Amino acid sequence: MKSGLQRRLLLLLLLPLSLFALVSVYFDYQAAGNAALQQDQQLTRLIPLLADSVLAPGVPGGAPVMLLAPPLEEFFKAHSGFAGYRISDEAGNFLAGERWISVVLPATREPELHSMEEKGVTYRIAVQRARTAAGELILQLADGSDARQQWVRSVMFKVLLPNLVLVLAAGFAVNWAVTRALRPLLALKDAVERRSPRDLSAIDPGSTPAEVQPLVASLNRLFALVNDQAEGQRRFVADAAHQLRTPLAGLQAQVEAWAQAAGAPAAGGRLTLSAEKITALRSATRRTSQLANQLLALSRADASSMASQPRQRVDLKDLCEAVLALHLDAAHAKNIDLGLDAGFAQVAGHEWMLRELVSNLVDNAVKYTPAGGTVTLRCRQREDPASGRTQVVVEVEDDGPGIPAGERARALERFYRVPGTTGEGNGLGLAIADEIARLHGAQLSLASAGVQGGLRVRLVMPLAA
């Protein structure tokens, strides 16, 4: 973490410093170019004065008589050691001045500018063929103080070296500052790493810097969610164990009693069971199997990974017809009129979960409706009066005892049974339906079926896009 921030800060510092260095180099180059242009103009102005400094010819083959003009004398004093001149005859033979200046034969009488290098110094040389008091001569004026040859040294010492020192200093400063600034964050990291997996208590935001407090608040929310989920799982396991204990204990006691009866000497290893005992055993087995299936369905509906699974288009009319067929035998055994009123309706969701939802609603209605009653399963589309959008509504209505208005909210809780409820049940049917509805973004509501009682369970879902 610290090294990542260090790299970012160093990069953010190096980029502007490099940009400033490039801008400085550009302006230094422009300044050097301007100085070189001024030098060329100065040499062009001074070389006619060199012609005027020739007063008379000297001895044959010797130097002419000269008296340097004052501007030339000032120029040579100002550039002592880096300036000189050469006078040659029209054939290029040396007459006066500096021999190290290479002769250049100009093609015209106009001043020409050339560059030459002597002992590591680059000289700018102005050359002109001119008529003087000593005749036709070739005049050369050299200046070694060319600003452009000093430009590289200037860039090195004025731009690159200071910026390099600044970058190194910035590196040390960033390392020191980041180490001190991240000390509370690193302490927070160590505190989280040292925590037990079961320790989901909130972190004190006051002990962290203001910039980190939003992160701490998010961590505390995450801890709270995980703690709630873990607590829900613990309650679920405890409730499931409690609910399974009773039917399994009954089955175990019954089977052991029969085993003891069969092992008695008078039984001779045989046991005769009445139809009533067989029916009771079958009922207990079915209840245990149904409870196990409901617990599995609830666990799958409660899994957070289902929310990320892709949804498919589900035809609720076909689904309701299939669910109704599964409960016809149970309804016929109680002489219940089980009807279907379904129209075309499609939603986006998980088909097996929606089938489990509708099946639980129908199973509850058939189970708690008295013999000779009526259960109706409806499925249709309607327009929401509030938003004007089309919705899908699934209803299961019965004329059974219903649920009092004060108990309807608790009836959706796991393992809760309304006081006074008769018949066998586990208190999971409506809880499973409500969990699946919430997973699909739907709304499950309980209401009275009519004036004479009964229960209407309504599921409202958005229409498939």
C-alpha positions as CSV (number, residue, x, y, z in Angstrom):
1,M,0.0,0.0,0.0
2,K,2.8,2.4,1.0
3,S,4.9,1.6,-2.0
4,G,1.9,2.1,-4.3
5,L,1.3,5.6,-2.9
6,Q,5.0,6.4,-3.1
7,R,5.1,5.5,-6.7
8,R,2.0,7.6,-7.5
9,L,3.3,10.6,-5.6
10,L,6.8,10.3,-7.2
11,L,5.2,10.0,-10.6
12,L,2.9,13.0,-10.0
13,L,6.0,15.0,-8.9
14,L,8.3,13.9,-11.7
15,L,5.8,14.7,-14.5
16,P,5.5,18.4,-13.8
17,L,9.2,18.7,-13.0
18,S,10.1,17.1,-16.3
19,L,7.6,19.4,-18.1
20,F,9.1,22.4,-16.4
21,A,12.6,21.2,-17.4
22,L,11.5,20.8,-21.0
23,V,10.0,24.3,-21.0
24,S,13.2,25.7,-19.5
25,V,15.3,24.0,-22.1
26,Y,13.1,25.4,-24.8
27,F,13.4,28.9,-23.6
28,D,17.2,28.5,-23.0
29,Y,17.6,27.3,-26.5
30,Q,15.6,30.3,-27.8
31,A,17.8,32.6,-25.7
32,A,20.9,31.0,-27.1
33,G,19.7,31.3,-30.6
34,N,18.9,35.0,-30.1
35,A,22.4,35.5,-28.7
36,A,24.0,33.7,-31.6
37,L,22.0,35.9,-34.0
38,Q,23.2,39.0,-32.3
39,Q,26.8,37.7,-32.5
40,D,26.4,37.2,-36.3
41,Q,25.1,40.7,-36.7
42,Q,27.9,42.1,-34.6
43,L,30.6,40.3,-36.7
44,T,28.9,41.6,-39.9
45,R,29.0,45.1,-38.6
46,L,32.7,44.9,-37.4
47,I,34.3,43.3,-40.5
48,P,34.1,46.5,-42.6
49,L,35.9,48.3,-39.7
50,L,38.7,45.7,-40.1
51,A,39.0,46.8,-43.8
52,D,39.2,50.4,-42.7
53,S,42.0,49.4,-40.2
54,V,44.4,48.7,-43.1
55,L,46.2,52.0,-43.7
56,A,48.8,51.1,-46.3
57,P,50.6,48.1,-47.9
58,G,53.6,46.8,-46.1
59,V,56.8,45.4,-47.6
60,P,56.2,42.9,-50.5
61,G,54.9,39.7,-48.9
62,G,54.7,41.3,-45.5
63,A,52.0,42.5,-43.3
64,P,50.2,45.7,-44.2
65,V,50.3,48.8,-42.0
66,M,47.3,48.7,-39.7
67,L,45.7,50.7,-36.9
68,L,42.7,48.9,-35.4
69,A,39.6,50.9,-35.1
70,P,38.4,51.6,-31.5
71,P,35.3,49.3,-31.8
72,L,37.6,46.5,-32.9
73,E,39.9,47.0,-29.9
74,E,37.0,47.0,-27.5
75,F,35.7,43.8,-29.2
76,F,39.0,42.0,-28.8
77,K,39.3,43.2,-25.2
78,A,35.8,42.0,-24.3
79,H,36.5,38.6,-25.9
80,S,40.1,38.1,-24.9
81,G,41.3,34.6,-25.8
82,F,38.2,33.9,-27.8
83,A,38.5,36.4,-30.7
84,G,40.9,37.1,-33.5
85,Y,41.3,38.1,-37.1
86,R,43.2,37.1,-40.2
87,I,44.1,39.1,-43.3
88,S,45.1,37.3,-46.4
89,D,45.8,38.3,-50.0
90,E,43.3,37.6,-52.7
91,A,44.9,34.2,-53.2
92,G,44.5,33.3,-49.5
93,N,48.1,33.7,-48.4
94,F,48.5,34.8,-44.8
95,L,49.5,38.4,-44.3
96,A,48.5,39.3,-40.7
97,G,46.5,38.2,-37.7
98,E,46.0,34.7,-36.4
99,R,47.4,31.8,-38.4
100,W,45.1,29.2,-36.7
101,I,42.2,30.8,-38.5
102,S,41.6,28.7,-41.6
103,V,41.4,30.7,-44.7
104,V,38.1,30.8,-46.6
105,L,37.9,32.2,-50.1
106,P,34.6,34.0,-50.4
107,A,32.8,33.8,-53.8
108,T,31.3,37.3,-53.6
109,R,32.1,40.6,-51.9
110,E,29.2,40.2,-49.5
111,P,30.0,39.1,-45.9
112,E,29.8,35.4,-45.3
113,L,29.5,33.5,-42.0
114,H,31.1,30.2,-41.2
115,S,31.9,28.0,-38.2
116,M,35.2,26.2,-37.4
117,E,36.5,24.4,-34.3
118,E,39.9,25.0,-32.8
119,K,41.2,23.3,-29.7
120,G,37.7,22.3,-28.6
121,V,36.3,25.8,-29.1
122,T,33.7,26.5,-31.9
123,Y,34.4,29.8,-33.6
124,R,32.0,31.9,-35.6
125,I,33.9,33.5,-38.5
126,A,32.8,36.4,-40.7
127,V,34.6,36.5,-44.1
128,Q,34.6,39.2,-46.7
129,R,36.6,40.1,-49.8
130,A,37.1,43.8,-49.6
131,R,39.2,46.6,-51.4
132,T,41.5,48.3,-48.8
133,A,44.3,50.8,-48.8
134,A,46.6,47.8,-49.4
135,G,44.6,46.5,-52.3
136,E,42.3,43.5,-52.6
137,L,42.3,41.5,-49.4
138,I,40.4,38.7,-47.7
139,L,39.3,39.7,-44.2
140,Q,38.3,37.2,-41.5
141,L,37.0,38.0,-38.0
142,A,36.5,35.2,-35.5
143,D,34.6,35.0,-32.3
144,G,34.7,32.0,-30.0
145,S,32.0,33.1,-27.5
146,D,29.2,31.5,-29.5
147,A,26.2,31.2,-27.1
148,R,25.0,28.0,-28.8
149,Q,28.2,26.1,-27.8
150,Q,27.6,27.2,-24.2
151,W,24.0,26.1,-24.4
152,V,24.6,22.4,-23.5
153,R,26.6,23.4,-20.4
154,S,24.0,26.0,-19.5
155,V,21.2,23.4,-19.7
156,M,23.2,20.9,-17.6
157,F,24.0,23.3,-14.8
158,K,21.0,25.5,-14.8
159,V,18.2,23.0,-15.6
160,L,19.0,19.4,-15.5
161,L,21.2,19.3,-12.4
162,P,18.9,21.5,-10.2
163,N,15.9,19.4,-11.3
164,L,17.7,16.2,-10.6
165,V,18.6,17.4,-7.1
166,L,14.9,18.4,-6.7
167,V,13.7,15.0,-7.7
168,L,16.0,13.3,-5.3
169,A,15.0,15.6,-2.5
170,A,11.3,15.0,-3.4
171,G,11.9,11.3,-3.3
172,F,13.2,11.5,0.2
173,A,10.5,13.9,1.3
174,V,7.7,11.8,-0.2
175,N,9.1,8.7,1.5
176,W,9.2,10.5,4.8
177,A,5.8,12.1,4.4
178,V,4.0,9.0,3.2
179,T,5.5,6.9,6.0
180,R,4.2,9.4,8.6
181,A,0.9,10.1,6.9
182,L,0.0,6.4,6.4
183,R,0.9,5.4,9.9
184,P,-2.8,5.5,11.1
185,L,-3.9,3.7,8.0
186,L,-1.2,1.0,8.5
187,A,-2.3,0.7,12.1
188,L,-5.9,0.2,11.0
189,K,-4.7,-2.5,8.5
190,D,-2.8,-4.3,11.3
191,A,-5.8,-4.0,13.6
192,V,-8.1,-5.6,11.0
193,E,-5.6,-8.3,10.2
194,R,-5.2,-9.2,13.9
195,R,-8.9,-9.6,14.4
196,S,-10.5,-13.0,14.9
197,P,-12.9,-14.1,12.1
198,R,-15.7,-14.0,14.7
199,D,-14.9,-10.4,15.8
200,L,-17.2,-8.3,13.7
201,S,-17.5,-5.3,16.1
202,A,-17.4,-1.8,14.6
203,I,-14.2,0.1,14.3
204,D,-14.0,3.5,16.1
205,P,-14.0,6.1,13.3
206,G,-12.6,8.7,15.7
207,S,-9.2,6.9,15.8
208,T,-8.7,7.3,12.1
209,P,-7.9,10.3,9.9
210,A,-10.8,12.2,8.3
211,E,-9.9,11.0,4.8
212,V,-10.2,7.3,6.0
213,Q,-13.4,7.7,8.0
214,P,-15.6,7.0,5.0
215,L,-13.7,3.8,4.4
216,V,-14.1,2.9,8.1
217,A,-17.8,3.6,7.9
218,S,-18.1,1.3,4.9
219,L,-16.2,-1.4,6.7
220,N,-18.5,-1.0,9.7
221,R,-21.6,-1.4,7.5
222,L,-20.0,-4.5,5.9
223,F,-19.3,-5.9,9.4
224,A,-22.9,-5.2,10.4
225,L,-24.3,-7.0,7.3
226,V,-22.0,-10.0,7.7
227,N,-22.9,-10.1,11.4
228,D,-26.6,-10.0,10.6
229,Q,-26.2,-12.7,8.0
230,A,-24.1,-14.9,10.4
231,E,-26.7,-14.4,13.1
232,G,-29.5,-15.3,10.7
233,Q,-27.6,-18.4,9.7
234,R,-27.1,-19.3,13.4
235,R,-30.8,-18.8,14.1
236,F,-31.7,-20.8,11.0
237,V,-29.5,-23.8,12.0
238,A,-30.9,-23.6,15.6
239,D,-34.5,-23.5,14.4
240,A,-34.0,-26.2,11.8
241,A,-32.4,-28.4,14.4
242,H,-35.3,-27.7,16.8
243,Q,-37.9,-28.4,14.2
244,L,-36.2,-31.6,13.0
245,R,-35.7,-32.9,16.5
246,T,-39.4,-33.5,17.2
247,P,-40.4,-35.7,14.2
248,L,-37.1,-37.5,14.2
249,A,-37.4,-38.2,18.0
250,G,-41.0,-39.5,17.4
251,L,-39.9,-41.7,14.6
252,Q,-37.0,-43.1,16.6
253,A,-39.2,-43.8,19.6
254,Q,-41.8,-45.5,17.5
255,V,-39.2,-47.6,15.7
256,E,-37.5,-48.6,18.9
257,A,-40.8,-49.6,20.5
258,W,-41.6,-51.8,17.6
259,A,-38.1,-53.3,17.7
260,Q,-38.6,-54.2,21.3
261,A,-42.0,-55.6,20.7
262,A,-40.7,-57.8,17.9
263,G,-37.8,-58.9,20.0
264,A,-40.0,-60.1,22.8
265,P,-40.1,-64.0,23.3
266,A,-43.9,-64.1,22.8
267,A,-43.6,-62.3,19.4
268,G,-41.2,-64.9,18.0
269,G,-39.4,-62.2,16.0
270,R,-42.5,-61.1,14.2
271,L,-44.5,-57.9,14.6
272,T,-48.0,-57.1,13.5
273,L,-48.9,-53.4,12.9
274,S,-52.3,-52.0,12.6
275,A,-53.3,-49.7,9.7
276,E,-53.5,-46.8,12.1
277,K,-49.9,-47.2,13.1
278,I,-48.8,-47.5,9.5
279,T,-50.7,-44.3,8.7
280,A,-49.2,-42.5,11.6
281,L,-45.7,-43.6,10.5
282,R,-46.3,-42.5,7.0
283,S,-47.6,-39.1,8.2
284,A,-44.5,-38.6,10.4
285,T,-42.2,-39.6,7.5
286,R,-43.9,-37.3,5.1
287,R,-43.7,-34.4,7.5
288,T,-40.0,-35.0,8.1
289,S,-39.4,-35.3,4.4
290,Q,-41.4,-32.1,3.7
291,L,-39.6,-30.2,6.4
292,A,-36.2,-31.3,5.0
293,N,-37.3,-30.2,1.5
294,Q,-38.5,-26.9,2.8
295,L,-35.3,-26.2,4.7
296,L,-33.3,-27.0,1.6
297,A,-35.6,-24.6,-0.5
298,L,-35.2,-21.9,2.2
299,S,-31.5,-22.3,2.2
300,R,-31.2,-22.0,-1.5
301,A,-33.6,-19.0,-1.6
302,D,-31.5,-17.3,1.1
303,A,-28.2,-17.8,-0.8
304,S,-26.8,-14.4,-1.8
305,S,-25.2,-15.9,-4.9
306,M,-28.7,-16.4,-6.5
307,A,-29.0,-12.6,-6.9
308,S,-26.1,-12.7,-9.4
309,Q,-27.4,-15.6,-11.4
310,P,-28.9,-14.6,-14.8
311,R,-32.7,-14.7,-15.0
312,Q,-34.8,-16.3,-17.6
313,R,-38.2,-15.5,-19.1
314,V,-40.8,-17.5,-17.1
315,D,-44.4,-18.2,-18.4
316,L,-46.4,-18.0,-15.2
317,K,-49.6,-19.4,-16.8
318,D,-47.8,-22.7,-17.7
319,L,-46.1,-22.7,-14.3
320,C,-49.5,-22.3,-12.4
321,E,-51.0,-25.1,-14.5
322,A,-48.1,-27.5,-13.6
323,V,-48.3,-26.6,-9.9
324,L,-52.1,-27.1,-9.8
325,A,-51.7,-30.6,-11.2
326,L,-49.3,-31.5,-8.4
327,H,-51.9,-30.7,-5.7
328,L,-55.1,-32.2,-7.3
329,D,-54.8,-35.4,-5.3
330,A,-54.4,-33.7,-2.0
331,A,-57.4,-31.4,-2.8
332,H,-59.5,-34.4,-3.9
333,A,-58.7,-36.2,-0.7
334,K,-60.3,-33.4,1.3
335,N,-63.1,-32.7,-1.3
336,I,-61.7,-29.2,-1.9
337,D,-62.6,-27.4,-5.1
338,L,-59.2,-26.5,-6.5
339,G,-59.6,-24.1,-9.4
340,L,-57.4,-22.1,-11.8
341,D,-58.0,-18.7,-13.3
342,A,-54.8,-17.9,-15.3
343,G,-54.1,-15.6,-18.2
344,F,-51.0,-14.9,-20.2
345,A,-48.2,-13.5,-18.0
346,Q,-44.5,-13.6,-18.3
347,V,-41.8,-12.4,-15.8
348,A,-38.0,-12.5,-15.5
349,G,-36.7,-14.8,-12.8
350,H,-35.6,-18.3,-11.7
351,E,-38.3,-20.8,-12.8
352,W,-37.6,-23.4,-10.1
353,M,-37.8,-20.8,-7.3
354,L,-41.1,-19.3,-8.6
355,R,-42.5,-22.8,-8.9
356,E,-41.4,-23.4,-5.2
357,L,-43.1,-20.1,-4.3
358,V,-46.5,-20.9,-5.9
359,S,-46.3,-24.5,-4.7
360,N,-45.9,-23.4,-1.1
361,L,-48.8,-21.0,-1.4
362,V,-51.1,-23.7,-2.9
363,D,-49.9,-26.3,-0.4
364,N,-50.7,-24.0,2.5
365,A,-54.1,-23.2,1.2
366,V,-55.0,-26.9,0.7
367,K,-53.6,-27.9,4.0
368,Y,-55.5,-25.3,6.1
369,T,-58.7,-25.2,4.2
370,P,-61.4,-27.4,5.8
371,A,-62.9,-30.3,3.8
372,G,-65.4,-29.2,1.2
373,G,-63.8,-25.7,0.9
374,T,-62.6,-23.8,-2.1
375,V,-59.1,-22.8,-3.2
376,T,-58.5,-20.7,-6.3
377,L,-55.2,-20.0,-8.0
378,R,-55.1,-16.8,-10.2
379,C,-52.5,-15.4,-12.6
380,R,-53.1,-12.3,-14.6
381,Q,-51.6,-9.0,-15.9
382,R,-52.9,-5.6,-14.7
383,E,-52.0,-1.9,-14.9
384,D,-50.6,-0.4,-11.7
385,P,-52.9,2.5,-10.9
386,A,-50.0,4.5,-9.2
387,S,-47.3,4.2,-11.9
388,G,-49.3,3.1,-14.9
389,R,-46.9,0.2,-15.6
390,T,-48.1,-3.3,-16.3
391,Q,-47.6,-5.8,-13.5
392,V,-48.1,-9.5,-13.0
393,V,-50.3,-10.6,-10.1
394,V,-50.5,-14.2,-8.7
395,E,-53.1,-14.8,-6.1
396,V,-54.0,-17.9,-4.0
397,E,-57.4,-17.5,-2.3
398,D,-59.1,-19.9,0.1
399,D,-62.1,-19.9,2.4
400,G,-60.3,-21.3,5.3
401,P,-59.8,-19.8,8.8
402,G,-57.5,-17.1,7.5
403,I,-55.0,-15.1,9.5
404,P,-55.9,-12.3,11.9
405,A,-54.6,-8.9,10.8
406,G,-52.3,-8.6,13.8
407,E,-50.6,-11.9,13.0
408,R,-50.0,-11.4,9.2
409,A,-46.6,-9.8,9.6
410,R,-45.3,-12.5,11.9
411,A,-46.8,-15.2,9.7
412,L,-44.1,-14.5,7.2
413,E,-41.4,-15.3,9.7
414,R,-39.6,-18.6,9.7
415,F,-41.0,-21.4,11.9
416,Y,-43.8,-19.2,13.1
417,R,-47.3,-20.7,13.4
418,V,-50.4,-18.6,14.2
419,P,-51.7,-19.6,17.6
420,G,-54.7,-21.9,17.4
421,T,-53.8,-23.3,14.0
422,T,-54.8,-26.9,13.5
423,G,-53.2,-29.4,11.3
424,E,-49.6,-30.3,10.7
425,G,-47.2,-27.6,9.5
426,N,-43.7,-26.3,10.0
427,G,-44.2,-22.6,9.6
428,L,-42.0,-22.4,6.6
429,G,-44.3,-22.1,3.6
430,L,-45.0,-18.4,3.7
431,A,-41.5,-17.6,4.9
432,I,-40.1,-19.4,1.8
433,A,-42.5,-17.6,-0.5
434,D,-41.6,-14.2,1.0
435,E,-37.9,-14.9,0.7
436,I,-38.2,-15.9,-3.0
437,A,-40.5,-12.8,-3.6
438,R,-37.9,-10.4,-2.2
439,L,-35.1,-12.1,-4.2
440,H,-37.2,-11.3,-7.4
441,G,-38.0,-7.8,-6.4
442,A,-41.6,-8.7,-5.9
443,Q,-44.1,-7.9,-3.1
444,L,-46.0,-10.6,-1.1
445,S,-49.0,-9.5,0.9
446,L,-51.6,-11.2,3.0
447,A,-55.2,-10.1,3.2
448,S,-58.7,-11.3,4.0
449,A,-60.4,-13.2,1.2
450,G,-63.8,-11.7,1.9
451,V,-66.4,-10.9,4.5
452,Q,-66.7,-14.5,5.6
453,G,-63.0,-14.9,6.2
454,G,-60.4,-16.9,4.3
455,L,-57.0,-15.8,3.2
456,R,-55.8,-14.1,0.0
457,V,-52.0,-14.2,-0.7
458,R,-51.1,-11.8,-3.4
459,L,-47.7,-11.7,-5.3
460,V,-47.1,-8.6,-7.4
461,M,-44.1,-8.8,-9.9
462,P,-42.9,-6.5,-12.7
463,L,-43.6,-7.6,-16.2
464,A,-40.7,-9.2,-18.1
465,A,-38.9,-6.7,-20.4
